[in-house]
């Protein structure tokens, strides 16, 4: 066979091999990508939801004794000279002798949003409705309040607890739940029922 013909055949075979080699490489790469994607998905499922989702879902139950809350309130008023941290807070409403005492704590940043206003309006509405049966104090978590309560987010305590069962469902008044009027009403009205009987009028 002539050398030139052999050379041509070698070139033809090389071209065919090259054409087949490129798709082969692409298929291998695609298989590897799919394999690692599936593997990564399975690992994520085993680990469970992300930390952010877990944190949002986790609402911690907290308790502060009523005596301690009273001390915190007096200390707060003393430190601010009997004045206010802002134009509206701290705020005190209702009957001091009421059996249902609500202590609501909010971070200072809450004053820049609608959440604190919604919570305050709801609490004021409940105080007007239940008059002598309810006593409410609202604080901003600053200075000694943060140290005394160990709170770094909004929390509302009813008779020293930020949780209460309503019709078998536990309501925890922490974070966004503190700005939910429906949950606030349910929780406080349940406490009034427990302390004053079935009537919530």
C-alpha positions in Angstrom: 0.0 0.0 0.0 1.3 3.4 -0.9 2.5 5.6 2.0 0.2 8.5 0.9 -2.9 6.2 0.9 -2.0 4.9 4.4 -1.6 8.5 5.7 -5.0 9.5 4.3 -6.7 6.5 6.0 -5.0 7.3 9.3 -6.3 10.9 9.0 -9.8 9.7 8.3 -9.8 7.4 11.2 -8.4 10.2 13.5 -11.3 12.5 12.4 -13.9 9.8 13.1 -12.3 9.0 16.5 -12.2 12.7 17.3 -15.9 13.2 16.4 -16.9 10.3 18.7 -14.6 11.3 21.5 -16.1 14.8 22.1 -19.7 13.5 22.6 -18.4 10.7 24.8 -16.6 13.3 27.1 -19.8 15.4 27.2 -21.9 12.4 28.3 -19.4 11.5 31.0 -19.4 15.0 32.4 -23.2 15.1 32.3 -23.4 11.8 34.2 -20.9 13.1 36.9 -22.9 16.4 37.3 -26.2 14.5 37.7 -24.6 12.0 40.1 -23.2 14.7 42.4 -26.5 16.7 42.3 -28.5 13.7 43.4 -26.0 12.9 46.1 -26.0 16.5 47.4 -29.8 16.5 47.5 -29.9 13.3 49.5 -27.4 14.7 52.0 -29.5 17.8 52.4 -32.6 15.7 53.1 -30.7 13.7 55.8 -29.5 17.0 57.4 -33.1 18.3 57.6 -34.2 21.9 57.0 -31.7 24.7 56.9 -30.6 26.5 60.0 -32.7 29.6 59.0 -35.9 27.4 58.7 -35.1 25.7 62.0 -34.6 29.1 63.8 -37.9 30.4 62.4 -39.8 27.3 63.4 -38.2 27.1 66.9 -40.1 29.3 69.4 -38.6 29.0 72.9 -40.9 28.9 75.9 -39.7 31.3 78.6 -40.7 32.3 82.1 -39.8 35.3 84.3 -41.2 35.3 87.9 -43.8 38.1 88.5 -41.6 39.4 91.4 -38.7 39.7 88.9 -40.8 41.5 86.4 -41.8 44.0 89.1 -38.2 44.6 89.9 -37.3 45.1 86.2 -40.1 47.6 85.8 -39.1 49.7 88.9 -35.5 49.6 87.8 -36.4 50.7 84.3 -38.4 53.7 85.6 -35.6 54.6 88.0 -32.9 54.5 85.4 -34.8 56.6 82.9 -35.7 59.1 85.7 -39.4 58.2 85.6 -39.4 59.4 82.0 -39.7 57.5 78.7 -37.2 55.8 76.3 -39.2 57.3 73.4 -42.3 59.4 73.1 -44.5 56.4 73.8 -42.4 53.8 75.8 -42.2 52.5 78.4 -46.0 52.3 78.6 -48.3 51.2 81.4 -52.0 50.5 81.0 -54.9 49.0 82.9 -55.5 48.0 86.5 -52.4 47.3 88.6 -54.4 45.0 90.8 -55.7 42.8 87.9 -55.1 39.1 88.1 -53.9 39.1 84.5 -50.6 40.9 84.1 -49.0 41.3 80.7 -45.3 42.4 80.2 -44.4 43.0 76.6 -40.8 43.4 75.5 -39.7 44.7 72.1 -36.3 45.5 70.6 -35.6 49.2 69.9 -35.6 48.5 66.2 -39.3 47.6 66.5 -40.1 51.4 66.8 -39.1 51.7 63.1 -41.7 49.2 61.9 -45.4 48.5 62.0 -45.1 45.5 64.3 -44.8 47.4 67.6 -47.7 49.7 66.7 -49.9 46.7 65.9 -49.0 45.0 69.2 -49.6 48.2 71.2 -52.9 49.0 69.5 -54.1 45.4 70.2 -53.1 45.6 73.8 -54.8 49.0 74.3 -57.9 47.5 72.7 -57.9 44.6 75.1 -57.3 46.9 78.1 -60.3 49.0 77.1 -62.4 45.9 76.7 -61.5 44.1 79.9 -60.8 47.2 82.1 -60.1 46.0 85.6 -59.2 42.5 84.6 -56.0 43.4 82.7 -52.7 45.2 83.5 -50.2 45.8 80.7 -46.6 47.1 80.7 -44.6 47.7 77.5 -40.8 48.0 77.4 -38.1 48.4 74.8 -35.2 46.0 75.3 -32.4 48.4 76.0 -29.7 48.8 78.6 -30.5 47.0 81.8 -33.7 45.4 80.3 -31.6 43.3 77.9 -29.4 42.1 80.8 -32.2 41.5 83.2 -34.4 39.5 80.8 -31.8 37.9 78.6 -34.1 38.7 75.7 -32.8 39.7 72.2 -36.2 39.5 70.4 -39.8 40.5 71.0 -41.6 38.5 73.7 -44.8 39.0 75.6 -45.3 37.4 79.1 -48.7 36.7 80.6 -48.4 36.3 84.3 -44.7 35.5 83.9 -45.0 33.1 80.9 -44.7 33.7 77.2 -46.8 30.7 76.4 -50.4 29.5 77.1 -52.7 26.7 75.8 -55.8 27.7 74.0 -58.2 24.9 73.0 -55.4 22.4 73.2 -53.1 24.5 71.0 -50.0 26.1 72.6 -49.4 29.7 71.7 -45.9 31.0 72.2 -45.7 34.8 72.2 -42.2 35.3 70.8 -40.8 37.0 67.7 -43.4 37.6 65.0 -46.2 36.0 67.1 -46.0 39.1 69.3 -47.3 41.2 66.4 -50.2 38.9 65.5 -53.4 40.5 66.8 -55.4 37.2 66.6 -52.8 35.3 68.7 -52.6 38.1 71.2 -56.3 38.2 71.7 -56.6 34.4 72.0 -53.8 34.2 74.5 -54.9 37.1 76.8 -58.6 36.2 76.7 -57.6 32.6 77.7 -55.7 34.0 80.7 -58.7 36.1 81.6 -61.0 33.0 81.4 -58.6 31.1 83.6 -58.4 33.8 86.2 -61.9 35.2 86.1 -64.1 32.3 85.0 -65.6 31.6 81.5 -66.9 35.1 81.0 -64.6 37.4 78.9 -66.7 40.5 79.0 
